[in-house]
Amino acid sequence: MAFKDNLIFALYTTGIRAGNLYIKAGSYFSGKLARLMEGRENTFGLLSAEKQKSRTGPVLWMHCSSLGEFEQGRPLIENLKERVPDIRIYLSFFSPSGYEVRKDYPYADITFYLPADLPQVDIKLIELIRPDAFVLVKYDLWWNLLGAMHDSRIPVYLISGVYRGSEYFLQPIFSVFGDILKKFRCIFVQDSLSVDVLSKAGFFNVSLAGDTRVDRVIERAATAEVTQRIIQYTSSKKVVIYGSIWEQDVPVVKHAIENLGDFIHIIAPHDIHPSRLDSLQQAIGRPCSLYSEEKWDSTILVINNIGMLSSLYKVADYVYVGGGFGKGIHNILEPAAYGIPVFFGPKHQKFIEATDLISLGGAREITKPVDLTDFVSGLEKDNKKYREACLASSKYIRDRSGATKIISEMLTSSLQQS
């Protein structure tokens, strides 16, 4: 490598070492960092134990930054398990929020934290795992590890990529990183704009596949079941569901409840700690029923459990997805899969599905509390526009299905040749 490239890699590795020291120091004060540190320390023991097992079949290593990326990788894992029954899946995470939730994922032979991206660490990882293919979900780029993969002649794939041209590794000064990406076996992207961006940057290993999450939400919507109690509760009125609600979303929810009195309002908070639920009910200022209670005597139902939200969308007429007044919106593909108009706050720019659905008419951006009430009231008065919004959501999902099949076919071929 040229002097500039060596310098960039040296600075990158120095930054990784500094970050690792920060995690070690912070683990004394942060539970999340403590879990990350402990998990990283256990990684090589887990991998060594797995290596001792007598197993055959190709090895696929998939890395996900956190839970959202896992949901994009999950359909691919499960499809590959059907296509290649003896495949072994090594699943790694960076974030505790991903690992802790999916550490017992049954389709993975082993799940572990990815240690710090240091050259000697990466070499040891590859020696222990000996993957036949490495799949990186979306964007968690570990440059030393990727370079070691190339040196070891291990085919690398990236799935669900989204690129707009402003990414640092596409800039001339960081061309050493872009050169590594150009050595990937294939970069599967979600949209045609990403294809154009990478093609103009000199990439010839790009394939338009779409978002694997779409296949996942279609599957879940097709098999979703709701309790008879929910069906009876919602049978006589229109239903608005507020999914993954944060404190910043409460003014929108409160205004809608106060002004859409003929509706059933189902609220699924992001945080279901009892103190948070108490604060939510106080902020709403009206009697609410909790899902766990024996009697529901209010038109406002608060879901105080985790895991049933995606199925609840089946009974919704309108859905407001939270997070858009905070760090960013939650999953809007799940309600769109049911062909429902979707609403969310202004912080959605990082999510191409949000931009696309707005442009197609299947979704609306909410910037102030009155917006949701006005949009719902307007659609209630114009059944044609309501049907058009529903069709836009369902068509968006239908037109973007099939990414899992495209990717798994190439990977299956690669694994069978290994």
N, C-alpha and C positions, 0 to 999 in steps of 0.2 A: 504493500500500500504506500501511497505518497505520504510525505511528512504531514500534510494537513489532515489526511484521513487517520493516520496513527495518532495524531494529537487529539482529534475529536473522540476517538475510541478511548484514549487514555483519560480524557476529561469525563467521558460517560461512565467509565468504570470507577473513577474516583467518586463520582456522584452516587453511584450504587453503594460503594463502601460507606460513604457518609450517611446515606439513607438507612443502611443496615444498623449503623451505630445509633441513629435516632430511634429506630424501632426498639433496640435493646434498652436504651435509656427510658423511652416512653413506656415500656412494658411495666415499669414499676408504678406508674400512675394511671394507666389506661387499661381497662379490661380488654378492649378490642385488640390493642397492640400486644397485650400479654398472651392472648389466644393465638395471635399471628406468630409471635416469637416461639411459643411452645410448639405450635404446629410445624413450623419450619425445622425446629430441632428434632422432631420425630420423623421427618420425611425419610431420611436415609435408612433408618431402622425399618420402616414400613416397606420400603422398596427392596431392601435386602431380604426380608422375610418372604416377600412375594416372589423374588427370584429363585428361592429355594424350592418352590412348588414345582412339581413335574407337570408341565402343561405344554400343549402344542397349539398351533394356530397363529395367524398373524397378529401383530401388536399395533394398535392404534393409540397414540397419545394425543389427547385433546386438552388444550388449555383454555380456561375461561377466567376472565378477570373477576367476575362476581356473579350474582344470581341472574341478572338480566341476560348476560352472555350465555350462561348455562341454558336458559330457555331457548336460545337460538341454536345451541349445539345439540340439545336433547333430541329433537326429531331425527337428526342425522345418526346419532348413536343408536337409537332404537330401530331405525331402518336398516342400518348396517348389521345389527344383531340378527335380523331376519334374513338378510342376504348371505351373510357369512357367519353361520352359527358358532363356529369355533373361534371367532375373533376375541381377542382380549383387549379390554378398554382400560387405559390408564387415564384418569381424569384429575387434572390439577387446577387449583384455584390460587388467586392472589389474595382475595379478600375473605375475612372471616364471615362476612354476611352471605357469601356464597357457599363456602365450605361447611359452615355449621348447619345450614339448612339441608344440604345435599350430600353430606358425608356418608350417608347410608343408601345412596341411590343404587337400586338393585342391578341396573344394567352396567355399572362400572365394576371391574374386577378389583380395582383399588382407587381410592380417592385421597389426594394429598395436597399439602400446601407447596407451592413452588418456591424454593429458597431464593436468596438473593442472586441476581444475575451476574455472577463472577465466573471468569473463565475456568478455574479449577473445579468449581462447583458444577458447572454445566457439563464438563467432560465426564465427571463422575455420574451425573444423572443419566447421560446417554449410555454409559457402560452398563448401568444397572437395568435400565428399561429396554434398551436395544429396540427402539420402535421401527416398524416397517413404514410408518407414515406419521407425520406430526400435523395436527390440525389446530390452527389458531383462530379463535372466534373474534372477529370484528377488528380489534385495534390494540390489544395489550402486547405491544412489541418489545420483546426482550432481546436486544441486539446481540449480546454475546452468545446467548443460547442459539439464536438463529444462525449466527456465523458458524457455531460449532456443528449445527445440523448440516449446513452446507459442506463443511469440511469432512463430515462423516458420510456424505452422499445419501442423506435421508431426505426423501421427498417431503416438502412442506407445502401445506395448503392453507389459505385464509378464506373464511366464509363470512357472509353477511357484511362485507366491506361497504363503506360509504365514503366517498372522497369528493372534495370540493375545490382542490387546488391550493388551499392555504396551509395544508399539512406541512410541518417542518421538514419531514423527510423527503418532500418533493422540491425543496428549495436547493439551489446549486451548492450552497456552502455545506449542506449535509448530504451531498450526493452519495457518500459512502453507505449511508443507510438505504437510500433508494436503490443502490446497486444490489444490496442484499435482497430486497423485495423482488427485484427483477429475476432473481434466481429461484423464486418459489415455483413449484410445479404448476400451480394455478391460484389466481386470486379471484374468488367468486364475489361479485358485487351485487348490490340490491337494485341499482337503477342505471339507466342509460347515461346519465350525466357522469356517474363515476367511471363508466367505460371511456367516455370522451376525455375526462381529465387524465386518466392513466395512459391512454393511447397517445395523447399529446406530449406526455412526459417520457415517451419511449418504452412503454411497457407493452409486451406482446404475449403476456401470460394471463390475460384478463378474460373472464367469462361472465356474462350477465345471467344470473340465476334467480335473484330475488331474495326474499327474507324467509328463512326456514320457520320463523315463528308463525307465519301465516298458515302453514300446513298444520302446525300444532293447534292453533286456535280453531281451525276448521274441524279437526278431529275431536277436540274437547266439546265444541258446540254441538256436534252431531250426537254425542253420547251423554250430554249433560242431563242430570236429573235433579229436580227440586222436590221438596217434601210436599205431601198433600196439604199440610197445614199452610204452607206458603201459597199454594195454588188457591186455596179457599180464601185466604186473607186478601189476595190481590184480584179476585175474580170480578168484583163489582165496580172497580174504579181503575182509572189510568194510573200508571206507576212511574215514578221517577226514582232512579237509583243513583246514589252518590257514592262512587267507589274510591277507596283508598284516600279518605279525606284527612287532611292536615288542619291544624289550627287556622292557617291562613285562608283555608277554603270555607270556613264556617260562615262568614258574612254572606257568601253566595247561597249557601244552603239555607240559612235563616230567612233570607229575603224570599226565596222560592217557597218555602213552607208557609210563610205568612201570606203569600199572594196566590198560591195555587192550592186553595183549600179543598178542592174536589178531588185531589190526588192522594194516592198512597205514597209516602216518602220513606224509602229504605236507605239507611245510612250505614256504610261499612267503613269505620275509621281505620286509618293506617296503624294506629297504636290503640290496642284494646285494654291497656292497663286500667284497672278500676278508677284510679284518680283522673285519668284522661277522659273516661266515659262520663264521670260526674261533671267535669268541666264542660264537656260537649253539651250535655243536657241543660246545664245552667245557662250556657251561651244561647242555646236555641230558645229557651224561655217558655217552652210548652211541654205538656206531658208527653213522655216517650215510653215506649215499651222496649224491653230488652229481649233479644231472641231467646235467651235462656229461660225467660219467665214463663210460667204456666199459662198465664192469661195475657193476651195482647188486646188492650182496650184503648189503643190510640192509633191514629192513622200515621204515626211516625214510629218506625221500627228501627232500632239500633242493633246491628249485628255485632255481637260480642264474642265472636270466635274467628279463627283463621282457616281459610281454605275453601269456603263455599261461594265466594263472590262471583267467580267466573260462571258458575251455574245459575246464580240468581239473575244474571242478565237475561236469562230466558224469559222471564216474566216482565221485563221492563218495556216501557214505551219510549222513554228518554233516559239517557245516561250522562251524568256529569262525572268526569274522572279528575281526581284531585292531584295536587302536586304542582300545578301550573302557576301558583302564586308563591312557590318556594324554589326548590332546587330543579324542578322539572316534572313534567307529567308522568303518570304511571301508564300502564298498558292500556292503550285505546284500541288495539286490534281485537281484544276479547269481546267487547260489546259490539264492535263493527261486524264481527263474524255472525251476529244474530240479525244483521240488517236493521240497526237502530241508529237514530240520530245521536251523535256524540258531541259533548261540550267539554271544554277545558280552558284553563287559564292561559295567560300570555307567554309563559316560559315553555315553549314547545319547539323552538327553532332547531334543536338538535335531532328532532325526530321527523324523518322524512314522511312517515305515514300521516303525521298531523298536518303537515303542509299539503300533502296530496289530497287528504280527505276534505280539507277546507276548500281547496280549489275545485273539487268535484261536487261539493254541496252536501256531503255526508256528515260534516262536522262544522262547528262554529267556535270561534274564539270568544272567551268571556273576559272582559277587562274590568268590569265593575259588577256588583251584585245584581243590579236591575237587569243586566243583559240576559241572564239565564231565564228569568221570568218572562221577559219580552219575547225571546226566541220561542219558548215553549208555547206561550199564549198565541203567538202568530201562527205557528204550525197547527195548533188546535183549531184555528179559524179557517185554515186552508188545507183541506184534506189532500188536494193534489200535490201541494208542496211537501207535505209530510211524506206521502208515498214516494216522491222523487228523492227526498233525503234518505229514506230507508233503502231504496234501490241503489243509490250511489254508494252507500256503505257496503252493501252485500256484493255489488259488482266489483268494488275495489278489492275486496278479499278474494273473490272468485278469480279475478284476472291475474292475481299475484300468487296463486298456488302453484306448487310443483317444484319449488327450489330444492327440497329434500331429495327428490328423485334424480334431478340433474346432477347434484353433487355426489350422491351415494353411488351412482352408476360409474362415475370416474374413479372414485375411491375404491370401489369394489374391484375394478379392473386393475388398478395399481397394486392392491393388496394381493390379488391372486397371482400376480407376476413376481411378487417378492420371494 
